[in-house]
Amino acid sequence: MMLENEPLHIILADDDETDRLIFKEAFEELKIKTIVQTVNNGMQLLSLLSKKDTQLPHLLFLDLNMPRKNGIECLKEIRGNPRFKAISIAIYSTAASEKDMEETFRNGANVYIKKPNDFQVLKQALEKVVRTASQYQYPPFNKENFLLRV
């Protein structure tokens, strides 16, 4: 559980450097206290999460299409580890196929965001995820609310 004045710890796993920079920039412009870390693939993410001294994120954004270990593989591993059960996971992908949404929902993702092409829309989407992240944390999960719409 988060304290009111504590910054929100966020990790983004995305292999696209431009997407990582834009993501960080969006959070810098939002008036929300955050600590944003980025990693560029699933192997880096799991290695970071498994370190004893890593502060686990409150919210994890996972790109689906990453080299070495993709977002679905990361999602399954994270959800298979009881140590990570408090982490809210947002799928953050350029595609929003039914198949991907179904599979990520079934494997325990909390919300699905299609990467917007517009910076202002991205900021709105990220703000909405942060403000509503806790509602995605506990069952019953609602499939109708799974795809975040701004």
C-alpha positions in Angstrom: 0.0 0.0 0.0 1.3 3.4 -0.9 1.5 6.4 1.4 0.0 9.6 0.2 3.2 11.6 -0.1 5.4 8.8 -1.3 6.4 8.9 -5.0 4.9 6.3 -7.2 7.6 3.9 -8.4 7.2 3.1 -12.1 9.2 0.8 -14.4 8.8 0.7 -18.2 10.2 -2.2 -20.1 10.4 -1.2 -23.8 13.0 -1.9 -26.4 12.3 1.3 -28.3 14.5 4.1 -27.1 12.3 6.9 -28.4 9.3 5.3 -26.7 11.2 5.2 -23.4 12.3 8.9 -23.7 8.7 10.1 -24.6 7.3 8.0 -21.7 9.7 9.6 -19.2 9.0 13.1 -20.6 5.3 12.5 -20.3 5.7 11.7 -16.6 7.9 14.7 -16.1 5.1 16.9 -17.4 2.4 15.3 -15.3 2.1 16.8 -11.8 2.3 13.4 -10.1 5.2 12.5 -7.8 6.9 9.6 -9.6 10.2 7.8 -9.9 10.4 6.4 -13.4 13.0 3.7 -14.4 13.3 2.2 -17.8 14.8 -1.1 -19.1 15.1 -2.1 -22.7 14.1 -5.7 -22.6 12.4 -8.4 -20.6 15.7 -10.0 -19.4 16.8 -6.6 -17.9 13.4 -6.2 -16.3 13.4 -9.6 -14.6 17.1 -9.2 -13.5 16.2 -5.8 -11.9 13.1 -7.2 -10.2 15.0 -10.2 -8.8 17.7 -8.1 -7.1 17.3 -8.1 -3.4 17.8 -4.3 -3.0 15.5 -3.3 -5.8 12.5 -1.3 -4.6 9.6 -3.0 -6.4 7.5 -0.8 -8.6 3.9 0.1 -7.8 3.2 0.1 -11.5 5.0 -1.7 -14.3 4.5 -0.9 -18.0 5.3 -3.8 -20.3 5.8 -3.6 -24.0 4.7 -6.8 -25.7 7.2 -7.0 -28.6 10.7 -7.0 -27.0 13.7 -9.1 -28.0 15.1 -11.9 -25.8 12.0 -12.1 -23.5 8.7 -10.6 -24.7 6.0 -8.9 -22.6 3.9 -12.1 -22.3 6.8 -14.1 -21.1 7.6 -11.4 -18.5 4.0 -11.2 -17.4 3.8 -14.9 -16.8 7.0 -15.0 -14.8 6.1 -12.0 -12.7 2.6 -13.3 -12.0 4.1 -16.7 -11.2 6.1 -15.1 -8.4 4.3 -14.3 -5.1 6.9 -11.7 -4.3 5.5 -9.5 -7.1 1.8 -9.9 -6.5 1.3 -6.3 -5.4 2.7 -4.9 -8.7 0.0 -3.5 -11.0 0.9 -4.3 -14.6 -0.1 -2.2 -17.6 0.5 -3.7 -21.0 1.9 -0.9 -23.2 1.9 -1.8 -26.8 1.6 -0.4 -30.3 -0.9 -3.2 -31.2 -4.2 -3.9 -29.6 -5.2 -7.2 -31.1 -8.0 -9.3 -29.5 -5.6 -12.2 -29.1 -3.0 -10.1 -27.2 -5.6 -8.5 -25.0 -7.2 -11.9 -24.2 -3.8 -13.5 -23.5 -2.5 -10.7 -21.3 -5.9 -10.4 -19.4 -5.8 -14.2 -18.8 -2.3 -14.0 -17.5 -2.9 -11.3 -14.9 -2.3 -7.9 -16.5 -4.3 -5.2 -14.9 -4.8 -2.9 -17.9 -4.0 -2.6 -21.6 -2.9 0.6 -23.2 -2.4 1.0 -26.9 0.5 3.4 -27.4 -1.0 6.7 -28.6 0.8 8.6 -31.4 -0.1 11.9 -29.8 2.0 13.2 -26.8 -1.0 14.9 -25.1 -3.1 11.7 -25.4 -0.2 9.7 -24.0 -0.1 12.0 -21.0 -3.8 11.6 -20.5 -3.5 7.8 -20.7 -0.6 7.7 -18.3 -2.4 10.0 -15.8 -5.5 7.9 -16.0 -3.6 4.6 -15.4 -1.8 6.2 -12.4 -4.9 7.6 -10.9 -6.9 4.3 -11.3 -4.1 1.7 -10.9 -5.2 0.6 -7.5 -8.7 -0.3 -8.8 -7.1 -2.8 -11.1 -5.2 -4.5 -8.3 -7.8 -6.8 -6.8 -10.5 -9.1 -8.2 -13.0 -9.1 -9.6 -11.2 -7.9 -12.7 -13.5 -6.4 -15.3 -12.7 -7.4 -18.9 -14.7 -4.4 -20.2 -12.4 -2.0 -18.5 -9.2 -3.8 -19.5 -8.5 -1.7 -22.6 -7.9 1.8 -21.4 -9.6 4.4 -23.4 -8.8 8.1 -23.1 
